[in-house]
Amino acid sequence: MHPLVRAAAAALAALAASTAGAHATLVASSPANGQALDAPPIEIRLTFNEPVEPRYARVKLVSADKKYFDADRAHADKVDPNSVVMSVPVLRKGTWRAVWTAAGGDGHKTHGDFTFTVK
């Protein structure tokens, strides 16, 4: 293989590897996915593999009967720079779906959801 072709292939592989991990990935939440709570949560905490911009983090809570409630504006956790925290309204008993969006420092948006139950 020609040295220039080999160098170009190596550079392309390095670029692909660096952009593949460019998006913030949710690594934990509180409440946790599938968790059953004895009392309603007062906040939602999202923890990512890298810091996210709190101004771009959002959580919408969806009840089993499809009613939507927005969590308050996110703020950065003072102890963990990879976490954002949002206060939530008082939730009634039942299963809830938390639909979230966030963006890392690079501006790339990521999203997902998880469920929890208030007993």
Contacts in CASP RR format, 6 or more apart in sequence:
PFRMAT RR
TARGET T0000
AUTHOR 0000-0000-0000
METHOD contacts of the structure
MODEL  1
MHPLVRAAAAALAALAASTAGAHATLVASSPANGQALDAPPIEIRLTFNE
PVEPRYARVKLVSADKKYFDADRAHADKVDPNSVVMSVPVLRKGTWRAVW
TAAGGDGHKTHGDFTFTVK
22 106 0 8 1.000
22 108 0 8 1.000
23 104 0 8 1.000
23 106 0 8 1.000
23 108 0 8 1.000
23 110 0 8 1.000
24 48 0 8 1.000
24 49 0 8 1.000
24 50 0 8 1.000
24 51 0 8 1.000
24 52 0 8 1.000
24 102 0 8 1.000
24 103 0 8 1.000
24 104 0 8 1.000
24 105 0 8 1.000
24 108 0 8 1.000
24 110 0 8 1.000
25 48 0 8 1.000
25 49 0 8 1.000
25 50 0 8 1.000
25 110 0 8 1.000
26 46 0 8 1.000
26 47 0 8 1.000
26 48 0 8 1.000
26 100 0 8 1.000
26 102 0 8 1.000
26 110 0 8 1.000
26 112 0 8 1.000
27 47 0 8 1.000
27 48 0 8 1.000
27 49 0 8 1.000
27 82 0 8 1.000
28 46 0 8 1.000
28 47 0 8 1.000
29 44 0 8 1.000
29 45 0 8 1.000
29 46 0 8 1.000
29 47 0 8 1.000
29 98 0 8 1.000
29 114 0 8 1.000
30 41 0 8 1.000
30 43 0 8 1.000
30 44 0 8 1.000
30 45 0 8 1.000
30 47 0 8 1.000
31 37 0 8 1.000
31 41 0 8 1.000
31 44 0 8 1.000
31 98 0 8 1.000
31 116 0 8 1.000
32 114 0 8 1.000
32 116 0 8 1.000
33 114 0 8 1.000
33 115 0 8 1.000
33 116 0 8 1.000
34 114 0 8 1.000
34 115 0 8 1.000
34 116 0 8 1.000
34 117 0 8 1.000
35 116 0 8 1.000
35 117 0 8 1.000
36 116 0 8 1.000
36 117 0 8 1.000
36 119 0 8 1.000
37 116 0 8 1.000
37 117 0 8 1.000
37 118 0 8 1.000
37 119 0 8 1.000
38 119 0 8 1.000
39 118 0 8 1.000
40 88 0 8 1.000
40 90 0 8 1.000
40 91 0 8 1.000
40 92 0 8 1.000
40 118 0 8 1.000
41 88 0 8 1.000
41 91 0 8 1.000
41 116 0 8 1.000
41 118 0 8 1.000
42 87 0 8 1.000
42 88 0 8 1.000
43 71 0 8 1.000
43 85 0 8 1.000
43 86 0 8 1.000
43 87 0 8 1.000
43 88 0 8 1.000
44 59 0 8 1.000
44 61 0 8 1.000
44 71 0 8 1.000
44 85 0 8 1.000
44 86 0 8 1.000
44 88 0 8 1.000
44 98 0 8 1.000
44 100 0 8 1.000
45 77 0 8 1.000
45 83 0 8 1.000
45 84 0 8 1.000
45 85 0 8 1.000
45 86 0 8 1.000
46 52 0 8 1.000
46 57 0 8 1.000
46 59 0 8 1.000
46 74 0 8 1.000
46 83 0 8 1.000
46 84 0 8 1.000
46 100 0 8 1.000
46 102 0 8 1.000
47 80 0 8 1.000
47 82 0 8 1.000
47 83 0 8 1.000
48 82 0 8 1.000
48 83 0 8 1.000
48 102 0 8 1.000
48 104 0 8 1.000
49 82 0 8 1.000
50 82 0 8 1.000
50 104 0 8 1.000
50 105 0 8 1.000
51 76 0 8 1.000
51 81 0 8 1.000
51 82 0 8 1.000
51 104 0 8 1.000
51 105 0 8 1.000
52 82 0 8 1.000
52 84 0 8 1.000
52 102 0 8 1.000
52 103 0 8 1.000
52 104 0 8 1.000
52 105 0 8 1.000
53 102 0 8 1.000
53 103 0 8 1.000
53 104 0 8 1.000
53 105 0 8 1.000
53 107 0 8 1.000
54 73 0 8 1.000
54 74 0 8 1.000
54 75 0 8 1.000
54 76 0 8 1.000
54 84 0 8 1.000
55 73 0 8 1.000
55 74 0 8 1.000
56 101 0 8 1.000
56 102 0 8 1.000
56 103 0 8 1.000
56 104 0 8 1.000
56 107 0 8 1.000
56 109 0 8 1.000
57 74 0 8 1.000
57 84 0 8 1.000
57 86 0 8 1.000
57 100 0 8 1.000
57 101 0 8 1.000
57 102 0 8 1.000
57 103 0 8 1.000
58 70 0 8 1.000
58 71 0 8 1.000
58 74 0 8 1.000
58 100 0 8 1.000
58 101 0 8 1.000
58 102 0 8 1.000
59 70 0 8 1.000
59 71 0 8 1.000
59 74 0 8 1.000
59 86 0 8 1.000
59 88 0 8 1.000
59 98 0 8 1.000
59 99 0 8 1.000
59 100 0 8 1.000
60 68 0 8 1.000
60 69 0 8 1.000
60 70 0 8 1.000
60 71 0 8 1.000
60 98 0 8 1.000
60 99 0 8 1.000
60 100 0 8 1.000
61 68 0 8 1.000
61 69 0 8 1.000
61 70 0 8 1.000
61 71 0 8 1.000
61 88 0 8 1.000
61 89 0 8 1.000
61 91 0 8 1.000
61 96 0 8 1.000
61 97 0 8 1.000
61 98 0 8 1.000
61 99 0 8 1.000
62 68 0 8 1.000
62 69 0 8 1.000
62 96 0 8 1.000
62 97 0 8 1.000
62 98 0 8 1.000
62 99 0 8 1.000
63 69 0 8 1.000
63 91 0 8 1.000
63 92 0 8 1.000
63 94 0 8 1.000
63 95 0 8 1.000
63 96 0 8 1.000
64 94 0 8 1.000
64 95 0 8 1.000
64 96 0 8 1.000
69 88 0 8 1.000
69 89 0 8 1.000
69 91 0 8 1.000
71 86 0 8 1.000
71 87 0 8 1.000
71 88 0 8 1.000
72 86 0 8 1.000
72 87 0 8 1.000
72 88 0 8 1.000
73 86 0 8 1.000
74 84 0 8 1.000
74 85 0 8 1.000
74 86 0 8 1.000
75 84 0 8 1.000
75 85 0 8 1.000
75 86 0 8 1.000
76 83 0 8 1.000
76 84 0 8 1.000
76 85 0 8 1.000
77 83 0 8 1.000
77 84 0 8 1.000
77 85 0 8 1.000
84 102 0 8 1.000
91 118 0 8 1.000
92 118 0 8 1.000
93 118 0 8 1.000
93 119 0 8 1.000
94 117 0 8 1.000
94 118 0 8 1.000
94 119 0 8 1.000
95 115 0 8 1.000
95 116 0 8 1.000
95 117 0 8 1.000
96 115 0 8 1.000
96 116 0 8 1.000
96 117 0 8 1.000
96 118 0 8 1.000
97 113 0 8 1.000
97 114 0 8 1.000
97 115 0 8 1.000
98 113 0 8 1.000
98 114 0 8 1.000
98 115 0 8 1.000
98 116 0 8 1.000
99 111 0 8 1.000
99 112 0 8 1.000
99 113 0 8 1.000
100 111 0 8 1.000
100 112 0 8 1.000
100 113 0 8 1.000
100 114 0 8 1.000
101 109 0 8 1.000
101 110 0 8 1.000
101 111 0 8 1.000
101 112 0 8 1.000
102 109 0 8 1.000
102 110 0 8 1.000
102 111 0 8 1.000
103 109 0 8 1.000
103 110 0 8 1.000
104 110 0 8 1.000
END
